[in-house]
Amino acid sequence: MDVAVVRIDDVDYTIVDVINGYAYLIDLDNPDDFLIMKDAGEELVSITDENELESALLLFSDKITG
């Protein structure tokens, strides 16, 4: 299994899942540090729209609760 790690602001985040173009990242050294970013081609970008963030959270919640 491949593990993808992304460095953001000198912190290494592990991508734990990708759902519908949203990447869910966690800092393994600080599990309270969790990011959701969206795929923008060759890079990940922050989500700035509150409704989009809510939709991305719902996607992740639906997946982990089954």
N, C-alpha and C positions, 0 to 999 in steps of 0.2 A: 504494500500500500504506500502510495506517495503522500508525503505530508508537505503542504505548502505553507511557507512562512513569509510574512510581509513585514518589512521594517517601516514603522511610521513614528516619527519624532523620537528616534533612538529607542523604540520599544519593539520587540519582536512579537508579532501577533501570528497565531496559528489559525488558518482557515479551517473551521470545524464543519462547515457545510456551505453549499451554494444552491440556492433555490430561485428559479425564475429570474436569474440575472442579479440576485442579491447575494453578497458574500457575508457570512457570519464569522467574525474573528474574535479570538480571545487571547489575552496575555496569560500564558500558562503560569507565570510567576505571580500573577495577581488576577485570580479568576473573577474578581468583581469588575475588571476592565474588559468590557465586551463592546465590540463595534459592529455596526451593520453598514456595509458600503454597497454601492452598485457598480456593476461592470460597465465600463465605458470604453469598450474595445480593448486596447492594450493596457489599460490601467483601471484601478478602482478609485471611485470618487465618493465623497461624502453625500449623504442624502440631506437635502436642505428643506424639502417640503414635508410638513408635519403629517399630512394625509398619506404620503408615500411611505414615510417611516412607520406609521401605524399599520399599513398594509403589509410591509415587510415583516413586522413583528408578528402579525397574525399568521402569515405563511409559516414562520418558524414555529410558533406555538402549535399550530395545527399538525405540523409534522412530528413534533416531539410528544404530543399527547395522543397521536394516532387517530 
